[in-house]
Amino acid sequence: MSNSDSGETGDEHWEERGELAWNEFDWERYLRGQEGAVIRYLRLYEEAGERPDRIDHVAERMDWGAEDWTSEEGGEGSEEPADVDDEIYTLHKNPIYIATRALYLSLTRPWENLAAEPRHVPQANAVRLLVRLHRGEAEAIEAIHALDFGDYALAVTLFKRSLATLNGLLAEMQTPALAAGCAAAWREMALPRVFDLREIWLRVIAECRDELEQMGDEG
């Protein structure tokens, strides 16, 4: 899942904006609309349940075609204002960004609530796991920025860092402190989502490497 098939670089996205003159209110409306796409993705993901093809199923429901990963999400549940320019593109419309943000949101919010209660999980474990969640998301967003600007080698490097942090998160999730009660219930919910994040990023890495190989052949 990447936007490498779009044939566009980040510079071209900026050029497409032309003489766009939005004020802060316009951008706030736009961002709220894009946040709606994250919520919609998460709703569709949860509806997919334990389907083995849930990643592809949700992508299809989001109207993300294989040939145009940077198209706006549209469809049911869109909260974007009707008068927002349909041609405007920012990172927030990138499908990898939307999927990553949605899955991390589903992991982080319930853990923050759980970790606030020492009776549910020791505070040292709570803090370490929360740090890994936020660090992994930040690294992934950096990688998606690189992907969006067509720097595929940098995107691969940053996604590999994200995967390393994700592996650390998985190791932390196996500690005895998370083996019972509310923490165990969170871990059962979280494990498939962590592996789905891993699968999405591995697909992007593979596509980036294909792009780099093609660029090398053309050179």
C-alpha positions as a Markdown table, in Angstrom:
| # | Residue | x | y | z |
|---|---|---|---|---|
| 1 | Met | 0.0 | 0.0 | 0.0 |
| 2 | Ser | 1.8 | 3.1 | -1.2 |
| 3 | Asn | 1.2 | 6.1 | -3.4 |
| 4 | Ser | 4.1 | 5.2 | -5.6 |
| 5 | Asp | 1.7 | 4.4 | -8.5 |
| 6 | Ser | 0.5 | 7.9 | -8.7 |
| 7 | Gly | 3.5 | 9.1 | -10.7 |
| 8 | Glu | 3.7 | 12.3 | -8.7 |
| 9 | Thr | 6.2 | 13.8 | -6.3 |
| 10 | Gly | 5.6 | 16.0 | -3.3 |
| 11 | Asp | 6.7 | 19.1 | -5.3 |
| 12 | Glu | 4.0 | 18.4 | -7.9 |
| 13 | His | 1.3 | 18.3 | -5.1 |
| 14 | Trp | 2.4 | 21.7 | -3.9 |
| 15 | Glu | 2.4 | 23.1 | -7.5 |
| 16 | Glu | -1.2 | 21.9 | -8.0 |
| 17 | Arg | -2.4 | 24.2 | -5.3 |
| 18 | Gly | -1.7 | 27.2 | -7.5 |
| 19 | Glu | -3.0 | 30.4 | -6.0 |
| 20 | Leu | -4.9 | 28.8 | -3.2 |
| 21 | Ala | -5.6 | 31.4 | -0.5 |
| 22 | Trp | -7.2 | 29.7 | 2.5 |
| 23 | Asn | -7.3 | 31.3 | 5.9 |
| 24 | Glu | -7.0 | 29.4 | 9.3 |
| 25 | Phe | -10.7 | 28.7 | 9.4 |
| 26 | Asp | -10.6 | 27.0 | 5.9 |
| 27 | Trp | -7.7 | 24.8 | 6.9 |
| 28 | Glu | -9.3 | 23.9 | 10.2 |
| 29 | Arg | -12.4 | 22.7 | 8.3 |
| 30 | Tyr | -10.2 | 20.8 | 5.9 |
| 31 | Leu | -8.3 | 19.0 | 8.7 |
| 32 | Arg | -11.5 | 18.1 | 10.4 |
| 33 | Gly | -12.6 | 16.5 | 7.2 |
| 34 | Gln | -9.5 | 14.5 | 7.0 |
| 35 | Glu | -9.8 | 13.4 | 10.6 |
| 36 | Gly | -13.1 | 12.0 | 9.6 |
| 37 | Ala | -11.4 | 9.7 | 7.1 |
| 38 | Val | -9.3 | 8.3 | 10.0 |
| 39 | Ile | -12.4 | 7.6 | 12.0 |
| 40 | Arg | -14.1 | 6.1 | 9.1 |
| 41 | Tyr | -11.2 | 3.8 | 8.4 |
| 42 | Leu | -11.2 | 2.6 | 12.0 |
| 43 | Arg | -15.0 | 2.0 | 11.9 |
| 44 | Leu | -14.6 | -0.1 | 8.8 |
| 45 | Tyr | -11.6 | -1.9 | 10.2 |
| 46 | Glu | -13.6 | -2.8 | 13.4 |
| 47 | Glu | -16.6 | -4.0 | 11.2 |
| 48 | Ala | -14.2 | -6.3 | 9.3 |
| 49 | Gly | -13.6 | -8.2 | 12.5 |
| 50 | Glu | -11.3 | -11.2 | 12.1 |
| 51 | Arg | -11.4 | -11.4 | 8.3 |
| 52 | Pro | -8.0 | -12.5 | 7.1 |
| 53 | Asp | -8.2 | -10.1 | 4.2 |
| 54 | Arg | -9.3 | -7.1 | 6.4 |
| 55 | Ile | -6.5 | -4.8 | 5.3 |
| 56 | Asp | -7.5 | -5.1 | 1.6 |
| 57 | His | -11.2 | -5.2 | 2.4 |
| 58 | Val | -11.0 | -1.9 | 4.3 |
| 59 | Ala | -8.9 | -0.3 | 1.5 |
| 60 | Glu | -11.6 | -1.3 | -1.0 |
| 61 | Arg | -14.3 | 0.1 | 1.2 |
| 62 | Met | -12.3 | 3.3 | 1.5 |
| 63 | Asp | -12.3 | 3.5 | -2.4 |
| 64 | Trp | -8.6 | 3.3 | -2.6 |
| 65 | Gly | -7.9 | 2.0 | -6.1 |
| 66 | Ala | -4.6 | 0.2 | -6.8 |
| 67 | Glu | -3.7 | 2.8 | -9.4 |
| 68 | Asp | -4.4 | 5.9 | -7.4 |
| 69 | Trp | -3.5 | 5.7 | -3.8 |
| 70 | Thr | -3.6 | 9.5 | -3.3 |
| 71 | Ser | -7.2 | 10.0 | -4.3 |
| 72 | Glu | -9.5 | 11.4 | -1.6 |
| 73 | Glu | -11.4 | 8.9 | 0.4 |
| 74 | Gly | -14.9 | 10.0 | -0.4 |
| 75 | Gly | -17.8 | 7.6 | 0.0 |
| 76 | Glu | -20.1 | 7.0 | 2.9 |
| 77 | Gly | -19.3 | 8.7 | 6.2 |
| 78 | Ser | -17.1 | 11.5 | 4.8 |
| 79 | Glu | -17.2 | 14.5 | 7.1 |
| 80 | Glu | -15.4 | 16.8 | 4.7 |
| 81 | Pro | -17.3 | 20.0 | 4.0 |
| 82 | Ala | -19.0 | 20.0 | 0.6 |
| 83 | Asp | -17.3 | 23.3 | -0.5 |
| 84 | Val | -13.8 | 22.2 | 0.1 |
| 85 | Asp | -11.7 | 22.0 | -3.1 |
| 86 | Asp | -11.6 | 18.3 | -4.1 |
| 87 | Glu | -8.3 | 18.7 | -5.8 |
| 88 | Ile | -6.4 | 19.8 | -2.6 |
| 89 | Tyr | -3.9 | 17.2 | -1.5 |
| 90 | Thr | -1.9 | 17.1 | 1.8 |
| 91 | Leu | -0.3 | 14.2 | 3.6 |
| 92 | His | -3.6 | 13.7 | 5.5 |
| 93 | Lys | -5.1 | 12.2 | 2.4 |
| 94 | Asn | -2.4 | 9.6 | 2.0 |
| 95 | Pro | -3.9 | 6.1 | 2.5 |
| 96 | Ile | -0.9 | 4.9 | 4.4 |
| 97 | Tyr | -1.1 | 7.9 | 6.7 |
| 98 | Ile | -4.9 | 7.3 | 7.3 |
| 99 | Ala | -4.4 | 3.6 | 8.0 |
| 100 | Thr | -1.4 | 4.1 | 10.3 |
| 101 | Arg | -3.1 | 6.9 | 12.3 |
| 102 | Ala | -6.3 | 4.9 | 12.6 |
| 103 | Leu | -4.7 | 1.8 | 13.9 |
| 104 | Tyr | -2.4 | 3.7 | 16.3 |
| 105 | Leu | -5.5 | 5.6 | 17.6 |
| 106 | Ser | -7.2 | 2.3 | 18.3 |
| 107 | Leu | -4.1 | 1.2 | 20.3 |
| 108 | Thr | -3.2 | 4.4 | 22.1 |
| 109 | Arg | -6.5 | 5.7 | 23.4 |
| 110 | Pro | -7.6 | 2.6 | 25.3 |
| 111 | Trp | -4.0 | 2.1 | 26.7 |
| 112 | Glu | -3.8 | 5.7 | 27.9 |
| 113 | Asn | -7.1 | 5.1 | 29.9 |
| 114 | Leu | -5.8 | 1.8 | 31.2 |
| 115 | Ala | -2.4 | 3.0 | 32.1 |
| 116 | Ala | -3.9 | 5.8 | 34.2 |
| 117 | Glu | -5.0 | 3.3 | 36.8 |
| 118 | Pro | -2.0 | 1.6 | 38.7 |
| 119 | Arg | -4.3 | -1.2 | 39.8 |
| 120 | His | -4.6 | -2.3 | 36.1 |
| 121 | Val | -0.9 | -2.3 | 35.2 |
| 122 | Pro | 2.4 | -1.3 | 36.9 |
| 123 | Gln | 3.3 | 2.2 | 36.0 |
| 124 | Ala | 6.8 | 1.3 | 34.7 |
| 125 | Asn | 5.2 | -1.1 | 32.2 |
| 126 | Ala | 2.5 | 1.4 | 31.3 |
| 127 | Val | 5.0 | 4.2 | 30.6 |
| 128 | Arg | 7.4 | 2.0 | 28.5 |
| 129 | Leu | 4.6 | 0.7 | 26.4 |
| 130 | Leu | 3.1 | 4.1 | 25.9 |
| 131 | Val | 6.5 | 5.5 | 24.8 |
| 132 | Arg | 6.9 | 2.7 | 22.2 |
| 133 | Leu | 3.4 | 3.4 | 20.9 |
| 134 | His | 4.1 | 7.1 | 20.4 |
| 135 | Arg | 7.6 | 6.6 | 19.1 |
| 136 | Gly | 6.5 | 4.1 | 16.5 |
| 137 | Glu | 3.7 | 6.3 | 15.2 |
| 138 | Ala | 6.1 | 9.3 | 15.0 |
| 139 | Glu | 8.7 | 7.3 | 13.0 |
| 140 | Ala | 6.0 | 5.9 | 10.7 |
| 141 | Ile | 4.7 | 9.5 | 10.0 |
| 142 | Glu | 8.2 | 10.5 | 9.1 |
| 143 | Ala | 8.5 | 7.6 | 6.7 |
| 144 | Ile | 5.2 | 8.5 | 5.1 |
| 145 | His | 6.4 | 12.1 | 4.6 |
| 146 | Ala | 9.5 | 10.6 | 2.7 |
| 147 | Leu | 7.2 | 8.4 | 0.7 |
| 148 | Asp | 5.0 | 11.3 | -0.2 |
| 149 | Phe | 7.9 | 13.3 | -1.5 |
| 150 | Gly | 9.1 | 10.3 | -3.6 |
| 151 | Asp | 12.3 | 9.7 | -1.6 |
| 152 | Tyr | 11.8 | 5.9 | -1.6 |
| 153 | Ala | 15.2 | 5.0 | -0.1 |
| 154 | Leu | 14.6 | 7.3 | 2.9 |
| 155 | Ala | 11.1 | 5.9 | 3.3 |
| 156 | Val | 12.4 | 2.4 | 3.5 |
| 157 | Thr | 15.0 | 3.4 | 6.1 |
| 158 | Leu | 12.4 | 5.1 | 8.2 |
| 159 | Phe | 9.9 | 2.3 | 7.9 |
| 160 | Lys | 12.6 | -0.1 | 9.0 |
| 161 | Arg | 13.0 | 2.0 | 12.1 |
| 162 | Ser | 9.3 | 1.9 | 12.7 |
| 163 | Leu | 9.3 | -1.9 | 12.4 |
| 164 | Ala | 12.1 | -2.1 | 15.0 |
| 165 | Thr | 10.1 | 0.0 | 17.4 |
| 166 | Leu | 7.0 | -2.2 | 16.6 |
| 167 | Asn | 9.1 | -5.3 | 17.5 |
| 168 | Gly | 10.0 | -3.7 | 20.8 |
| 169 | Leu | 6.3 | -3.0 | 21.4 |
| 170 | Leu | 5.5 | -6.7 | 20.8 |
| 171 | Ala | 8.2 | -7.7 | 23.2 |
| 172 | Glu | 6.8 | -5.3 | 25.9 |
| 173 | Met | 3.3 | -6.7 | 25.3 |
| 174 | Gln | 4.6 | -10.2 | 26.3 |
| 175 | Thr | 5.6 | -9.2 | 29.8 |
| 176 | Pro | 3.8 | -11.0 | 32.7 |
| 177 | Ala | 2.4 | -7.6 | 33.8 |
| 178 | Leu | 0.1 | -7.7 | 30.8 |
| 179 | Ala | -1.0 | -11.3 | 31.3 |
| 180 | Ala | -4.2 | -10.8 | 33.3 |
| 181 | Gly | -7.2 | -8.6 | 33.8 |
| 182 | Cys | -7.8 | -5.4 | 31.7 |
| 183 | Ala | -4.2 | -5.4 | 30.4 |
| 184 | Ala | -4.7 | -8.9 | 29.0 |
| 185 | Ala | -7.9 | -7.8 | 27.3 |
| 186 | Trp | -6.1 | -4.9 | 25.7 |
| 187 | Arg | -3.3 | -7.1 | 24.5 |
| 188 | Glu | -5.8 | -9.5 | 22.9 |
| 189 | Met | -7.3 | -6.6 | 21.0 |
| 190 | Ala | -4.0 | -5.0 | 20.2 |
| 191 | Leu | -2.0 | -7.9 | 18.8 |
| 192 | Pro | -3.9 | -8.2 | 15.4 |
| 193 | Arg | -3.6 | -4.5 | 14.9 |
| 194 | Val | 0.1 | -4.5 | 15.5 |
| 195 | Phe | 0.6 | -7.2 | 13.0 |
| 196 | Asp | -1.6 | -5.4 | 10.5 |
| 197 | Leu | 0.6 | -2.3 | 10.9 |
| 198 | Arg | 3.6 | -4.5 | 10.2 |
| 199 | Glu | 2.0 | -6.0 | 7.1 |
| 200 | Ile | 1.0 | -2.6 | 5.7 |
| 201 | Trp | 4.6 | -1.2 | 6.2 |
| 202 | Leu | 6.2 | -4.3 | 4.7 |
| 203 | Arg | 4.0 | -3.9 | 1.6 |
| 204 | Val | 5.1 | -0.3 | 1.3 |
| 205 | Ile | 8.8 | -1.2 | 1.7 |
| 206 | Ala | 8.5 | -3.8 | -1.0 |
| 207 | Glu | 6.8 | -1.3 | -3.4 |
| 208 | Cys | 9.5 | 1.3 | -2.6 |
| 209 | Arg | 12.2 | -1.2 | -3.4 |
| 210 | Asp | 10.5 | -2.0 | -6.7 |
| 211 | Glu | 10.5 | 1.7 | -7.5 |
| 212 | Leu | 14.1 | 2.1 | -6.7 |
| 213 | Glu | 15.0 | -1.0 | -8.8 |
| 214 | Gln | 13.1 | 0.5 | -11.8 |
| 215 | Met | 14.8 | 3.8 | -11.3 |
| 216 | Gly | 18.1 | 2.1 | -11.3 |
| 217 | Asp | 17.2 | 0.2 | -14.5 |
| 218 | Glu | 16.2 | 3.4 | -16.2 |
| 219 | Gly | 19.5 | 5.1 | -15.2 |
